[in-house]
Amino acid sequence: MQKAFLRQPTGIGWKVQGKRRFWLAAWFGPAVLTLLGAVLYFDQFPSRLDLF
C-alpha cells in the first residue's frame, strides 16, 4: 500500500528541459552584474579604490 501511495504523481516537479539558459542566468546573472557594476564604478571613481 505504501509503495502505491508514494508513486502517485503530485503535479509538482522540475521542468527544466529547454529552460537551461534561464536557470544559468538566474544563478550567475546577479554575480556577473555585481562584478560589472563594481568594475564600472571604480573605472569612473578610481580614487575610491583602496586595495591596501
PDB file as gemmi writes it, atoms N, CA and C in Angstrom:
CRYST1    1.000    1.000    1.000  90.00  90.00  90.00 P 1                      
ATOM      1  N   MET A   1       0.820  -1.196   0.000  1.00  0.00           N  
ATOM      2  CA  MET A   1       0.000   0.000   0.000  1.00  0.00           C  
ATOM      3  C   MET A   1       0.865   1.260   0.000  1.00  0.00           C  
ATOM      4  N   GLN A   2       1.922   1.238   0.774  1.00  0.00           N  
ATOM      5  CA  GLN A   2       2.773   2.430   0.875  1.00  0.00           C  
ATOM      6  C   GLN A   2       3.476   2.719  -0.452  1.00  0.00           C  
ATOM      7  N   LYS A   3       3.907   1.668  -1.162  1.00  0.00           N  
ATOM      8  CA  LYS A   3       4.569   1.883  -2.450  1.00  0.00           C  
ATOM      9  C   LYS A   3       3.615   2.532  -3.451  1.00  0.00           C  
ATOM     10  N   ALA A   4       2.390   2.104  -3.462  1.00  0.00           N  
ATOM     11  CA  ALA A   4       1.410   2.687  -4.380  1.00  0.00           C  
ATOM     12  C   ALA A   4       1.141   4.144  -4.023  1.00  0.00           C  
ATOM     13  N   PHE A   5       1.132   4.453  -2.738  1.00  0.00           N  
ATOM     14  CA  PHE A   5       0.885   5.826  -2.305  1.00  0.00           C  
ATOM     15  C   PHE A   5       2.042   6.739  -2.689  1.00  0.00           C  
ATOM     16  N   LEU A   6       3.266   6.260  -2.554  1.00  0.00           N  
ATOM     17  CA  LEU A   6       4.436   7.086  -2.840  1.00  0.00           C  
ATOM     18  C   LEU A   6       4.625   7.336  -4.330  1.00  0.00           C  
ATOM     19  N   ARG A   7       4.082   6.503  -5.169  1.00  0.00           N  
ATOM     20  CA  ARG A   7       4.274   6.662  -6.609  1.00  0.00           C  
ATOM     21  C   ARG A   7       3.187   7.512  -7.271  1.00  0.00           C  
ATOM     22  N   GLN A   8       2.276   8.045  -6.512  1.00  0.00           N  
ATOM     23  CA  GLN A   8       1.226   8.874  -7.083  1.00  0.00           C  
ATOM     24  C   GLN A   8       1.812  10.214  -7.525  1.00  0.00           C  
ATOM     25  N   PRO A   9       1.501  10.655  -8.731  1.00  0.00           N  
ATOM     26  CA  PRO A   9       2.009  11.964  -9.165  1.00  0.00           C  
ATOM     27  C   PRO A   9       1.347  13.095  -8.380  1.00  0.00           C  
ATOM     28  N   THR A  10       2.133  14.055  -8.007  1.00  0.00           N  
ATOM     29  CA  THR A  10       1.614  15.174  -7.223  1.00  0.00           C  
ATOM     30  C   THR A  10       1.391  16.413  -8.073  1.00  0.00           C  
ATOM     31  N   GLY A  11       1.934  16.432  -9.269  1.00  0.00           N  
ATOM     32  CA  GLY A  11       1.825  17.620 -10.100  1.00  0.00           C  
ATOM     33  C   GLY A  11       2.948  18.611  -9.855  1.00  0.00           C  
ATOM     34  N   ILE A  12       3.750  18.339  -8.837  1.00  0.00           N  
ATOM     35  CA  ILE A  12       4.888  19.202  -8.536  1.00  0.00           C  
ATOM     36  C   ILE A  12       6.134  18.514  -9.081  1.00  0.00           C  
ATOM     37  N   GLY A  13       6.860  19.194  -9.907  1.00  0.00           N  
ATOM     38  CA  GLY A  13       8.068  18.598 -10.459  1.00  0.00           C  
ATOM     39  C   GLY A  13       8.942  19.650 -11.098  1.00  0.00           C  
ATOM     40  N   TRP A  14      10.129  19.236 -11.464  1.00  0.00           N  
ATOM     41  CA  TRP A  14      11.089  20.127 -12.108  1.00  0.00           C  
ATOM     42  C   TRP A  14      10.954  19.972 -13.609  1.00  0.00           C  
ATOM     43  N   LYS A  15      10.615  21.036 -14.269  1.00  0.00           N  
ATOM     44  CA  LYS A  15      10.530  21.031 -15.727  1.00  0.00           C  
ATOM     45  C   LYS A  15      11.626  21.951 -16.245  1.00  0.00           C  
ATOM     46  N   VAL A  16      12.812  21.394 -16.387  1.00  0.00           N  
ATOM     47  CA  VAL A  16      13.992  22.196 -16.695  1.00  0.00           C  
ATOM     48  C   VAL A  16      14.373  22.111 -18.165  1.00  0.00           C  
ATOM     49  N   GLN A  17      13.885  21.126 -18.866  1.00  0.00           N  
ATOM     50  CA  GLN A  17      14.306  20.950 -20.245  1.00  0.00           C  
ATOM     51  C   GLN A  17      13.939  22.162 -21.085  1.00  0.00           C  
ATOM     52  N   GLY A  18      14.918  22.661 -21.823  1.00  0.00           N  
ATOM     53  CA  GLY A  18      14.696  23.808 -22.683  1.00  0.00           C  
ATOM     54  C   GLY A  18      14.796  25.145 -21.976  1.00  0.00           C  
ATOM     55  N   LYS A  19      14.928  25.146 -20.665  1.00  0.00           N  
ATOM     56  CA  LYS A  19      14.993  26.392 -19.909  1.00  0.00           C  
ATOM     57  C   LYS A  19      16.340  26.549 -19.218  1.00  0.00           C  
ATOM     58  N   ARG A  20      17.315  25.824 -19.701  1.00  0.00           N  
ATOM     59  CA  ARG A  20      18.620  25.816 -19.050  1.00  0.00           C  
ATOM     60  C   ARG A  20      19.267  27.195 -19.039  1.00  0.00           C  
ATOM     61  N   ARG A  21      19.132  27.959 -20.109  1.00  0.00           N  
ATOM     62  CA  ARG A  21      19.776  29.278 -20.136  1.00  0.00           C  
ATOM     63  C   ARG A  21      19.136  30.228 -19.130  1.00  0.00           C  
ATOM     64  N   PHE A  22      17.837  30.069 -18.867  1.00  0.00           N  
ATOM     65  CA  PHE A  22      17.188  30.904 -17.855  1.00  0.00           C  
ATOM     66  C   PHE A  22      17.672  30.541 -16.459  1.00  0.00           C  
ATOM     67  N   TRP A  23      17.879  29.253 -16.215  1.00  0.00           N  
ATOM     68  CA  TRP A  23      18.417  28.821 -14.927  1.00  0.00           C  
ATOM     69  C   TRP A  23      19.829  29.353 -14.742  1.00  0.00           C  
ATOM     70  N   LEU A  24      20.649  29.253 -15.781  1.00  0.00           N  
ATOM     71  CA  LEU A  24      22.022  29.759 -15.684  1.00  0.00           C  
ATOM     72  C   LEU A  24      22.032  31.269 -15.484  1.00  0.00           C  
ATOM     73  N   ALA A  25      21.160  31.963 -16.170  1.00  0.00           N  
ATOM     74  CA  ALA A  25      21.082  33.418 -15.995  1.00  0.00           C  
ATOM     75  C   ALA A  25      20.624  33.773 -14.587  1.00  0.00           C  
ATOM     76  N   ALA A  26      19.708  33.000 -14.037  1.00  0.00           N  
ATOM     77  CA  ALA A  26      19.231  33.271 -12.679  1.00  0.00           C  
ATOM     78  C   ALA A  26      20.307  32.992 -11.639  1.00  0.00           C  
ATOM     79  N   TRP A  27      21.150  31.997 -11.889  1.00  0.00           N  
ATOM     80  CA  TRP A  27      22.209  31.659 -10.930  1.00  0.00           C  
ATOM     81  C   TRP A  27      23.406  32.583 -11.041  1.00  0.00           C  
ATOM     82  N   PHE A  28      23.871  32.812 -12.268  1.00  0.00           N  
ATOM     83  CA  PHE A  28      25.119  33.553 -12.447  1.00  0.00           C  
ATOM     84  C   PHE A  28      24.910  35.014 -12.818  1.00  0.00           C  
ATOM     85  N   GLY A  29      23.725  35.377 -13.254  1.00  0.00           N  
ATOM     86  CA  GLY A  29      23.448  36.748 -13.651  1.00  0.00           C  
ATOM     87  C   GLY A  29      23.698  37.776 -12.560  1.00  0.00           C  
ATOM     88  N   PRO A  30      23.189  37.578 -11.350  1.00  0.00           N  
ATOM     89  CA  PRO A  30      23.437  38.574 -10.300  1.00  0.00           C  
ATOM     90  C   PRO A  30      24.916  38.761  -9.979  1.00  0.00           C  
ATOM     91  N   ALA A  31      25.676  37.686  -9.964  1.00  0.00           N  
ATOM     92  CA  ALA A  31      27.112  37.803  -9.677  1.00  0.00           C  
ATOM     93  C   ALA A  31      27.830  38.548 -10.797  1.00  0.00           C  
ATOM     94  N   VAL A  32      27.487  38.235 -12.029  1.00  0.00           N  
ATOM     95  CA  VAL A  32      28.118  38.900 -13.169  1.00  0.00           C  
ATOM     96  C   VAL A  32      27.760  40.384 -13.180  1.00  0.00           C  
ATOM     97  N   LEU A  33      26.505  40.704 -12.929  1.00  0.00           N  
ATOM     98  CA  LEU A  33      26.094  42.110 -12.912  1.00  0.00           C  
ATOM     99  C   LEU A  33      26.730  42.874 -11.755  1.00  0.00           C  
ATOM    100  N   THR A  34      26.911  42.220 -10.612  1.00  0.00           N  
ATOM    101  CA  THR A  34      27.579  42.866  -9.482  1.00  0.00           C  
ATOM    102  C   THR A  34      29.029  43.176  -9.813  1.00  0.00           C  
ATOM    103  N   LEU A  35      29.729  42.211 -10.398  1.00  0.00           N  
ATOM    104  CA  LEU A  35      31.124  42.443 -10.783  1.00  0.00           C  
ATOM    105  C   LEU A  35      31.231  43.525 -11.850  1.00  0.00           C  
ATOM    106  N   LEU A  36      30.338  43.506 -12.812  1.00  0.00           N  
ATOM    107  CA  LEU A  36      30.347  44.523 -13.858  1.00  0.00           C  
ATOM    108  C   LEU A  36      30.081  45.904 -13.268  1.00  0.00           C  
ATOM    109  N   GLY A  37      29.161  45.985 -12.331  1.00  0.00           N  
ATOM    110  CA  GLY A  37      28.882  47.258 -11.674  1.00  0.00           C  
ATOM    111  C   GLY A  37      30.077  47.771 -10.890  1.00  0.00           C  
ATOM    112  N   ALA A  38      30.779  46.871 -10.197  1.00  0.00           N  
ATOM    113  CA  ALA A  38      31.968  47.277  -9.445  1.00  0.00           C  
ATOM    114  C   ALA A  38      33.063  47.772 -10.382  1.00  0.00           C  
ATOM    115  N   VAL A  39      33.256  47.080 -11.486  1.00  0.00           N  
ATOM    116  CA  VAL A  39      34.275  47.497 -12.457  1.00  0.00           C  
ATOM    117  C   VAL A  39      33.935  48.872 -13.025  1.00  0.00           C  
ATOM    118  N   LEU A  40      32.690  49.077 -13.395  1.00  0.00           N  
ATOM    119  CA  LEU A  40      32.290  50.376 -13.945  1.00  0.00           C  
ATOM    120  C   LEU A  40      32.391  51.485 -12.905  1.00  0.00           C  
ATOM    121  N   TYR A  41      32.030  51.195 -11.665  1.00  0.00           N  
ATOM    122  CA  TYR A  41      32.095  52.206 -10.608  1.00  0.00           C  
ATOM    123  C   TYR A  41      33.535  52.637 -10.363  1.00  0.00           C  
ATOM    124  N   PHE A  42      34.423  51.668 -10.191  1.00  0.00           N  
ATOM    125  CA  PHE A  42      35.806  52.018  -9.900  1.00  0.00           C  
ATOM    126  C   PHE A  42      36.547  52.528 -11.128  1.00  0.00           C  
ATOM    127  N   ASP A  43      35.999  52.284 -12.316  1.00  0.00           N  
ATOM    128  CA  ASP A  43      36.549  52.904 -13.518  1.00  0.00           C  
ATOM    129  C   ASP A  43      36.219  54.398 -13.526  1.00  0.00           C  
ATOM    130  N   GLN A  44      35.036  54.745 -13.049  1.00  0.00           N  
ATOM    131  CA  GLN A  44      34.627  56.148 -13.008  1.00  0.00           C  
ATOM    132  C   GLN A  44      35.217  56.890 -11.813  1.00  0.00           C  
ATOM    133  N   PHE A  45      35.403  56.192 -10.696  1.00  0.00           N  
ATOM    134  CA  PHE A  45      35.914  56.804  -9.464  1.00  0.00           C  
ATOM    135  C   PHE A  45      37.127  56.027  -8.949  1.00  0.00           C  
ATOM    136  N   PRO A  46      38.266  56.116  -9.640  1.00  0.00           N  
ATOM    137  CA  PRO A  46      39.434  55.320  -9.229  1.00  0.00           C  
ATOM    138  C   PRO A  46      40.006  55.741  -7.876  1.00  0.00           C  
ATOM    139  N   SER A  47      39.762  56.971  -7.434  1.00  0.00           N  
ATOM    140  CA  SER A  47      40.298  57.405  -6.141  1.00  0.00           C  
ATOM    141  C   SER A  47      39.606  56.691  -4.975  1.00  0.00           C  
ATOM    142  N   ARG A  48      38.438  56.136  -5.201  1.00  0.00           N  
ATOM    143  CA  ARG A  48      37.708  55.424  -4.141  1.00  0.00           C  
ATOM    144  C   ARG A  48      38.213  53.998  -3.939  1.00  0.00           C  
ATOM    145  N   LEU A  49      39.004  53.500  -4.864  1.00  0.00           N  
ATOM    146  CA  LEU A  49      39.520  52.135  -4.774  1.00  0.00           C  
ATOM    147  C   LEU A  49      40.723  52.106  -3.850  1.00  0.00           C  
ATOM    148  N   ASP A  50      40.618  51.366  -2.763  1.00  0.00           N  
ATOM    149  CA  ASP A  50      41.710  51.251  -1.798  1.00  0.00           C  
ATOM    150  C   ASP A  50      41.935  49.768  -1.530  1.00  0.00           C  
ATOM    151  N   LEU A  51      42.950  49.213  -2.158  1.00  0.00           N  
ATOM    152  CA  LEU A  51      43.201  47.783  -2.014  1.00  0.00           C  
ATOM    153  C   LEU A  51      44.049  47.448  -0.796  1.00  0.00           C  
ATOM    154  N   PHE A  52      44.843  48.399  -0.305  1.00  0.00           N  
ATOM    155  CA  PHE A  52      45.731  48.079   0.826  1.00  0.00           C  
ATOM    156  C   PHE A  52      45.529  49.008   1.969  1.00  0.00           C  
TER     157      PHE A  52                                                      
END                                                                             
